[in-house]
Structures are given as C-alpha cells and as structure tokens.
Amino acid sequence: MSRFLFVVPPLVGHINPLLGVAEELAGRGHEVAWAGYPEQITRLAGDEATVFGCDMPDGGLVRPPQLAGPAAFKFLWEEFFLPLADLMAPGVDAAIDAFGPDVVVTDQHAVAGALVAERRGVPHVTSATTSAELIDPLAGMPKVGAWLQGLLTGLRGRIGDPSATGDPRFSPHAVIAFTGRDLLGGTELPHERTYLVGPAIAPRVDRSDFPWSALDPDRKRVLVSLGTANLDAGARFLTEAVTALDGLGDRVQGIVVDPGGTLGEVPPGILVRPYVPQLELLTKVDAVVCHGGHNTVCESLWHGVPLVIAPIRDDQPIVAGQVVDAGAGVRVRFTRVDAARLGAAIETVLDPSGGHRAAAESIGRSFRAAGGVVTAADRLVDIAEPASPAARPTDRQCEEPT
C-alpha cells in the first residue's frame, strides 16, 4: 500500500474536494496524511486525521471588498498565495521527513507542496479545484501572466529546485481537475495527463443543526449562498436576496446562508442559517443562487440543480460564463442586481420551459459518469505504484503530527 500526503491552503473550498479522495484511498488500505492548518483540517476531515501543521498567515485571507479583476488577482497572489507558500514550506518539508509519502497531492494554490516535493524528488500531483485555471485566464493579460511567472520563479529559487522549470500549478505527473468537459467546453487542457474527474461528492462531517422539518414540501426551494470567503462583500446582496425571496413566498421557500450574521430580522418562511449541510440540502432544493464558487456550482450541477450566479471576482466570472454557455443557469450583476431582477432570475431558472433544469441534469449525468473520488483515487494509485518509495524515517525524531 502507498502513502499520500495532501497539502492544502487554509481555504475550505480547496480542501472539500480532497476529503472524499482521501477517504477513498484510506478505504483501499492506503495511508493518508495532511499538511496545512491543523484546526481547519481536523474540523473538516475529522479528529482521526493525521495532520502535520504548517505556519499560516496572520488573519487568513482578507481583501478590500472593492477589489476586482486584475487588481484582485494580483492581490491574491502577492499578498496571500506567495507568502503562504513561504510560510508552509518548512512544514511540508517536515511532513515529508516524518511521513515519507510516495506521492504528494498538492492543491493548485498551495504551491509549497509542488515546489518542496519537486526539490525532494517526490512525485507530486496537482489538485485543481476550479476549471478557470485550466483555460488560462491570463491569456488576455500577458503582462499579468509574466508578472506571476516572475513571482513563481523567485519562489522556486527560495523553496524549490532552482534548476527546475515548468509551472508549479500544473504538475507534469498529473493534474486532477474536479470538473467535466460538459462544463469546461472545448478548451485545450494543460497536458495529456490532465484528468477531468467531475466533482468530488462524498459524505462530509456534519456538525450543523439544520431544521429539516421546516422545509415546505408545497413550495419550490431555493438555496442562497456566497460561500465563506465573501463575508466582506455579501451583506447587500443577501439583503436583496431576502427581499426577492419574500416576493416569491407564495411559491418559493428560501434558505439563506449567512455565516457573518449580516442579516437582521427576516420575513417568516425564509430560513437563515450560518451554515448548512450543503451536499444533503442540494438533494432537496430546486435552484441555487450563488457567487460562482466552483465547488458550489459543480455540486449543484451534479445534483441536476440550475443556478443563478452573481460572480464577485477571481475565477467566478469564468465559471459563471461556463454555466451560462452550457444552458444550466443565468448570470446577474453582483454589485448592481436588485430584488426585482434577482427574483426574475430565480423564476427564470425555476421555469421548466426554459431548459435550465434539463441542462443541469444533463451535466450532472456527465459528472457522475466521470467517476469523481473513485476515478481520482485510481489515478493517484497509478502514479504511486511505479514510483520509487520515498525515504521513510526509521525513527520519528521529527515533531509528531497534531
């Protein structure tokens, strides 16, 4: 059996797709460990997970809410992903020493995993949690692309193998992408070892107390969620969403996720929760209103649920465009939409004659055929089996995992 080390950033949406893959590998008898933010990984993966701690930026990812477009992209890399890599590198080194992985599975934006594994001679595989990176979002911004490559080259000189080449966001061994061709469209993939496995749908640790009995079987149900990384920008949108849902209240029941507690008193019949068990809830809703986060989009489509998407920044406009092009949803302006327009968009995707539900169901079938966590685990085992075993410590003098 093989050992797999998962290296992840402190971002829930980047960890969730790998939870099911890790569970699938463990179920086959392989050993799995994690490197990242211990408290967060333990909360998501469970108390039994083996976790090696890495240093993290103070305060996490906090960006000025007005940042968008190239400015938001540059801020993300310069102020978060690059400092994160420098901080995580010693912890990844220590995890490799202590655990001796055969393969390092590293999130596309936790580049310390790729660069340290490269320097240590351990095969590494990229986990791509968004389809936006696969289509080269910087193709139309060559100066920004050159700027990023300069940053990555400098980072490689500090924590990786300075003589190596290639983009650490795309492992030459394999890229596991949690999306599918029906959503991605006809774009060319980074290389022939890019595997489109579809969403990673697997049971998650559920610590919520969602009131399932409050769901109304006589109304359509609409879930509204902006994820956990947009608390600074979401208050106005959620307020408009509540007003829109109240206007549709005779036909629609809204479930609104408000992790920041930005909403005050809401009309009766609308459920507002700080967190929801999203995967289970998606089996019971008829539409989703979201910001275009890739996990939420793919999980919704996997369940055949159409979308209203209000992208904020980063990869979200690209993902929103993919959904619209596939016919599975409609797009609204995050900063300008009001309750009337949002209500109309919700009615549009709920109308069966519009074809949005049918398109979402078609994509869902293709996602399920791609294999998800089972296919991802198959590809990882294929890479681990012919690989030379990494040197495994005979005595555990390294710091024990948390």
C-alpha positions as CSV (number, residue, x, y, z in Angstrom):
1,M,0.0,0.0,0.0
2,S,1.1,3.6,-0.6
3,R,1.3,6.8,1.3
4,F,-0.3,10.1,0.2
5,L,0.4,13.5,1.6
6,F,-2.3,16.1,0.9
7,V,-1.0,19.7,1.0
8,V,-3.8,22.3,1.2
9,P,-4.2,26.0,1.8
10,P,-6.5,27.3,4.6
11,L,-9.5,27.6,2.3
12,V,-12.5,25.3,2.8
13,G,-13.4,25.2,-0.9
14,H,-9.9,23.9,-1.7
15,I,-10.0,21.2,1.0
16,N,-13.5,19.8,0.5
17,P,-12.9,18.1,-2.9
18,L,-10.0,16.2,-1.4
19,L,-11.8,14.9,1.6
20,G,-13.6,12.2,-0.4
21,V,-10.5,11.3,-2.3
22,A,-8.6,10.8,1.0
23,E,-11.4,8.7,2.4
24,E,-11.5,6.6,-0.8
25,L,-7.7,6.0,-0.6
26,A,-7.9,5.1,3.1
27,G,-10.8,2.7,2.4
28,R,-8.5,0.9,0.0
29,G,-5.9,0.5,2.7
30,H,-3.5,3.3,1.8
31,E,-2.1,5.7,4.3
32,V,-3.2,9.4,4.1
33,A,-1.9,12.5,5.9
34,W,-2.4,16.2,5.5
35,A,-0.2,19.3,5.7
36,G,-1.8,22.6,6.3
37,Y,-3.8,24.4,9.0
38,P,-4.4,21.8,11.7
39,E,-7.6,23.1,13.3
40,Q,-9.3,23.6,10.0
41,I,-8.3,20.2,8.5
42,T,-9.4,18.4,11.7
43,R,-12.7,20.2,11.7
44,L,-13.3,19.1,8.1
45,A,-11.6,15.7,7.9
46,G,-12.4,14.5,11.4
47,D,-10.4,14.1,14.6
48,E,-8.8,10.9,13.4
49,A,-7.0,12.6,10.5
50,T,-3.2,12.7,10.6
51,V,-2.2,16.3,10.2
52,F,1.2,18.0,10.0
53,G,0.9,21.6,10.9
54,C,2.3,24.4,8.7
55,D,2.6,28.1,9.6
56,M,-0.2,30.3,8.2
57,P,-0.6,34.0,7.5
58,D,-2.0,36.0,10.4
59,G,-5.7,36.7,9.9
60,G,-6.2,34.5,6.9
61,L,-7.4,35.8,3.5
62,V,-8.8,39.3,3.9
63,R,-9.2,41.6,0.9
64,P,-10.7,45.0,0.4
65,P,-14.2,44.3,-0.8
66,Q,-13.9,46.7,-3.8
67,L,-11.1,44.8,-5.3
68,A,-12.0,43.0,-8.6
69,G,-10.5,42.0,-11.9
70,P,-6.7,42.0,-12.3
71,A,-6.2,44.0,-9.1
72,A,-7.9,41.3,-7.1
73,F,-5.9,38.6,-8.9
74,K,-2.6,40.4,-8.1
75,F,-3.5,41.0,-4.5
76,L,-4.4,37.3,-4.1
77,W,-1.1,36.1,-5.3
78,E,1.2,38.8,-4.0
79,E,-0.4,39.2,-0.6
80,F,-1.7,35.7,0.1
81,F,-0.6,32.7,-2.0
82,L,3.1,33.6,-2.3
83,P,3.5,34.5,1.4
84,L,1.5,31.3,2.2
85,A,4.0,29.2,0.2
86,D,7.0,30.6,2.0
87,L,5.3,30.0,5.4
88,M,4.2,26.5,4.5
89,A,7.4,25.2,3.0
90,P,9.2,24.2,6.3
91,G,6.1,22.3,7.4
92,V,5.8,20.5,4.1
93,D,9.5,19.5,4.4
94,A,8.9,18.2,7.9
95,A,5.8,16.3,6.8
96,I,7.8,14.6,4.1
97,D,10.5,13.7,6.5
98,A,8.1,12.3,9.1
99,F,5.5,10.6,6.8
100,G,7.6,9.5,3.8
101,P,4.9,9.9,1.1
102,D,5.0,8.1,-2.2
103,V,3.0,10.9,-3.7
104,V,2.3,14.5,-2.6
105,V,-1.1,15.7,-3.7
106,T,-1.0,19.5,-3.6
107,D,-3.7,22.0,-4.2
108,Q,-3.0,24.2,-7.2
109,H,-2.7,27.2,-5.0
110,A,-0.7,25.6,-2.2
111,V,2.4,25.8,-4.4
112,A,4.7,25.0,-1.5
113,G,3.6,21.4,-1.9
114,A,4.6,21.2,-5.5
115,L,7.9,23.0,-5.1
116,V,9.1,21.2,-2.0
117,A,8.1,17.8,-3.5
118,E,10.0,18.8,-6.7
119,R,13.1,19.6,-4.7
120,R,12.8,16.4,-2.6
121,G,12.3,14.2,-5.6
122,V,8.8,13.0,-4.6
123,P,6.2,12.7,-7.4
124,H,3.5,15.4,-6.9
125,V,0.0,15.7,-8.4
126,T,-1.9,18.9,-8.8
127,S,-5.4,19.1,-7.3
128,A,-7.3,21.7,-9.4
129,T,-10.5,22.8,-7.6
130,T,-11.5,25.3,-10.3
131,S,-11.9,24.9,-14.0
132,A,-10.9,28.6,-14.5
133,E,-7.2,27.9,-14.2
134,L,-7.4,25.2,-16.9
135,I,-8.4,27.7,-19.6
136,D,-5.5,30.1,-18.9
137,P,-7.4,33.1,-17.5
138,L,-4.4,35.3,-18.1
139,A,-4.2,34.7,-21.8
140,G,-5.6,38.1,-22.5
141,M,-3.4,39.8,-19.9
142,P,0.2,38.9,-20.9
143,K,1.8,41.4,-18.6
144,V,-0.1,40.0,-15.6
145,G,0.9,36.5,-16.7
146,A,4.6,37.5,-17.0
147,W,4.4,39.2,-13.6
148,L,3.0,36.0,-12.0
149,Q,5.7,33.8,-13.6
150,G,8.3,36.1,-12.2
151,L,6.9,35.7,-8.7
152,L,6.8,31.9,-9.1
153,T,10.4,31.8,-10.4
154,G,11.5,33.7,-7.4
155,L,9.6,31.4,-5.1
156,R,11.1,28.3,-6.7
157,G,14.6,29.8,-6.0
158,R,13.7,30.1,-2.3
159,I,11.9,26.8,-1.5
160,G,12.1,24.6,-4.6
161,D,14.7,23.3,-7.1
162,P,16.2,26.4,-8.8
163,S,17.3,24.4,-11.8
164,A,13.8,23.1,-12.5
165,T,11.3,24.6,-15.0
166,G,7.6,24.4,-15.5
167,D,4.6,26.0,-13.8
168,P,4.2,24.6,-10.3
169,R,0.4,25.0,-10.6
170,F,0.4,22.1,-13.2
171,S,2.3,19.0,-12.2
172,P,3.9,17.2,-15.1
173,H,2.9,13.9,-13.4
174,A,-0.8,14.6,-13.3
175,V,-3.5,17.2,-12.8
176,I,-6.7,16.0,-11.1
177,A,-9.4,18.5,-12.1
178,F,-12.7,18.4,-10.3
179,T,-14.8,19.4,-13.3
180,G,-16.0,17.9,-16.5
181,R,-15.9,18.5,-20.2
182,D,-19.6,19.4,-20.4
183,L,-19.0,22.4,-18.2
184,L,-15.4,23.2,-19.3
185,G,-16.3,23.3,-23.0
186,G,-13.9,22.7,-25.8
187,T,-10.8,24.4,-24.3
188,E,-7.4,22.7,-24.7
189,L,-6.2,21.2,-21.4
190,P,-2.7,21.9,-19.9
191,H,-1.3,18.5,-21.0
192,E,-2.4,14.9,-21.7
193,R,-2.2,13.9,-18.1
194,T,-5.0,16.2,-17.1
195,Y,-7.9,14.1,-15.7
196,L,-11.4,15.6,-15.6
197,V,-12.9,13.5,-12.8
198,G,-16.0,15.6,-12.0
199,P,-17.0,16.9,-8.6
200,A,-15.8,15.0,-5.5
201,I,-19.1,14.1,-4.0
202,A,-18.7,12.2,-0.7
203,P,-20.1,12.3,2.8
204,R,-18.7,15.1,5.0
205,V,-18.6,15.7,8.7
206,D,-21.8,17.5,9.5
207,R,-21.9,19.5,12.7
208,S,-24.9,21.6,11.8
209,D,-28.3,21.5,13.4
210,F,-30.3,22.2,10.2
211,P,-34.1,22.2,10.8
212,W,-35.1,19.7,8.1
213,S,-38.7,19.6,9.3
214,A,-39.0,23.3,8.4
215,L,-38.7,22.7,4.7
216,D,-42.0,23.2,2.9
217,P,-42.9,20.4,0.5
218,D,-45.5,22.5,-1.2
219,R,-43.1,25.2,-2.4
220,K,-40.0,25.3,-4.6
221,R,-36.9,25.6,-2.5
222,V,-34.1,28.0,-3.4
223,L,-30.7,28.0,-1.6
224,V,-28.7,31.2,-1.5
225,S,-25.0,31.0,-0.6
226,L,-22.0,33.2,-1.2
227,G,-19.6,30.8,0.4
228,T,-17.4,31.5,3.4
229,A,-14.8,33.8,1.8
230,N,-17.1,36.7,0.9
231,L,-18.3,38.0,4.2
232,D,-16.9,41.4,3.5
233,A,-18.8,41.9,0.2
234,G,-22.0,40.0,0.7
235,A,-24.3,41.9,3.0
236,R,-26.1,44.0,0.4
237,F,-26.6,41.0,-1.9
238,L,-28.1,38.8,0.8
239,T,-30.4,41.6,1.8
240,E,-31.7,41.9,-1.8
241,A,-32.0,38.1,-2.0
242,V,-34.2,38.0,1.1
243,T,-36.5,40.7,-0.4
244,A,-36.6,38.8,-3.7
245,L,-37.5,35.5,-1.9
246,D,-40.1,37.2,0.2
247,G,-41.8,38.5,-3.0
248,L,-41.9,34.9,-4.3
249,G,-43.0,33.5,-0.9
250,D,-46.3,32.0,-2.1
251,R,-44.4,29.7,-4.5
252,V,-40.8,29.7,-3.2
253,Q,-39.1,28.9,0.1
254,G,-35.7,30.5,0.6
255,I,-32.8,29.0,2.5
256,V,-30.1,31.7,3.0
257,V,-26.6,31.0,4.3
258,D,-25.4,34.0,6.4
259,P,-22.1,32.9,8.1
260,G,-21.3,36.5,9.0
261,G,-24.6,37.3,10.7
262,T,-25.2,40.3,8.4
263,L,-28.9,39.9,8.1
264,G,-31.3,41.2,10.8
265,E,-34.9,40.1,11.2
266,V,-36.2,38.3,8.1
267,P,-39.8,37.6,6.9
268,P,-41.4,34.4,8.2
269,G,-40.9,31.4,5.9
270,I,-37.3,32.2,5.0
271,L,-34.7,30.1,6.7
272,V,-31.5,31.9,7.6
273,R,-28.6,29.8,8.9
274,P,-24.9,30.5,9.5
275,Y,-24.0,27.1,7.9
276,V,-25.9,24.4,6.1
277,P,-25.1,20.7,5.2
278,Q,-24.8,21.7,1.5
279,L,-24.5,18.3,-0.1
280,E,-27.5,16.9,1.6
281,L,-29.5,20.1,1.1
282,L,-28.8,20.1,-2.6
283,T,-30.9,16.9,-2.9
284,K,-33.9,18.9,-1.7
285,V,-33.7,22.2,-3.5
286,D,-34.9,23.3,-6.9
287,A,-32.4,26.1,-7.6
288,V,-29.2,27.7,-6.2
289,V,-28.3,31.4,-6.1
290,C,-24.5,31.7,-5.6
291,H,-21.4,33.7,-6.4
292,G,-20.0,31.2,-8.8
293,G,-17.6,29.3,-6.5
294,H,-16.5,26.3,-8.4
295,N,-17.4,23.7,-5.7
296,T,-20.9,25.1,-5.2
297,V,-21.5,25.2,-8.9
298,C,-20.3,21.7,-9.6
299,E,-22.0,20.2,-6.6
300,S,-25.3,21.8,-7.7
301,L,-25.0,20.6,-11.3
302,W,-24.0,17.1,-10.1
303,H,-27.5,17.1,-8.4
304,G,-29.1,18.5,-11.5
305,V,-29.9,21.9,-9.9
306,P,-29.9,25.0,-12.1
307,L,-28.2,28.2,-10.9
308,V,-28.4,31.9,-10.7
309,I,-24.9,33.2,-10.5
310,A,-23.6,36.6,-9.3
311,P,-19.8,36.4,-9.7
312,I,-17.7,38.7,-7.4
313,R,-14.1,38.2,-8.5
314,D,-11.3,35.7,-9.1
315,D,-12.4,32.6,-11.1
316,Q,-16.1,33.3,-10.6
317,P,-16.8,35.3,-13.8
318,I,-15.2,32.5,-15.8
319,V,-17.2,29.8,-14.0
320,A,-20.4,31.8,-14.4
321,G,-19.8,32.1,-18.2
322,Q,-19.3,28.3,-18.4
323,V,-22.6,27.7,-16.7
324,V,-24.5,30.2,-18.9
325,D,-22.8,28.8,-22.1
326,A,-23.9,25.3,-21.0
327,G,-27.5,26.5,-20.6
328,A,-27.7,25.5,-16.9
329,G,-28.2,28.9,-15.4
330,V,-28.3,32.7,-15.7
331,R,-25.9,35.4,-14.6
332,V,-26.7,38.6,-12.7
333,R,-24.6,41.6,-11.7
334,F,-23.4,41.2,-8.1
335,T,-22.9,44.8,-7.4
336,R,-26.0,46.1,-9.2
337,V,-28.7,43.5,-9.0
338,D,-31.8,44.4,-7.0
339,A,-34.5,42.3,-5.5
340,A,-36.8,42.6,-8.6
341,R,-34.1,41.4,-11.0
342,L,-32.9,38.7,-8.7
343,G,-36.5,37.5,-8.3
344,A,-37.0,37.4,-12.0
345,A,-33.7,35.4,-12.5
346,I,-34.9,32.9,-9.9
347,E,-38.2,32.5,-11.7
348,T,-36.4,32.0,-15.0
349,V,-34.3,29.0,-13.8
350,L,-37.3,27.5,-12.0
351,D,-39.4,27.6,-15.2
352,P,-39.1,24.1,-16.8
353,S,-39.8,25.5,-20.2
354,G,-36.5,27.5,-20.1
355,G,-34.5,24.3,-20.2
356,H,-32.1,25.2,-17.4
357,R,-33.1,22.3,-15.2
358,A,-32.7,19.9,-18.2
359,A,-29.3,21.2,-19.0
360,A,-28.2,21.0,-15.3
361,E,-29.4,17.4,-15.2
362,S,-27.5,16.5,-18.4
363,I,-24.3,18.0,-16.9
364,G,-25.0,16.1,-13.7
365,R,-25.2,12.8,-15.6
366,S,-21.8,13.5,-17.3
367,F,-20.3,14.4,-13.9
368,R,-21.4,11.1,-12.4
369,A,-20.0,9.2,-15.3
370,A,-16.6,10.8,-14.8
371,G,-16.2,8.9,-11.6
372,G,-15.4,11.6,-9.0
373,V,-13.4,10.4,-6.0
374,V,-13.1,6.9,-7.3
375,T,-11.5,8.0,-10.6
376,A,-9.3,10.5,-8.7
377,A,-8.1,7.7,-6.4
378,D,-7.5,5.4,-9.3
379,R,-5.2,7.9,-11.0
380,L,-3.3,8.6,-7.8
381,V,-2.7,4.9,-7.1
382,D,-1.5,4.5,-10.7
383,I,1.1,7.2,-10.1
384,A,2.1,5.8,-6.6
385,E,2.6,2.2,-7.6
386,P,5.5,2.6,-10.1
387,A,7.1,5.4,-8.1
388,S,10.2,4.6,-6.0
389,P,9.2,4.8,-2.4
390,A,10.3,8.0,-0.7
391,A,12.8,7.6,2.2
392,R,10.7,6.8,5.3
393,P,12.1,7.7,8.7
394,T,13.1,4.8,10.8
395,D,12.8,6.8,14.0
396,R,10.3,9.5,14.5
397,Q,12.5,12.2,15.8
398,C,10.5,14.8,13.9
399,E,7.7,16.6,15.6
400,E,4.7,14.4,15.9
401,P,1.6,15.3,13.9
402,T,-1.1,17.3,15.5
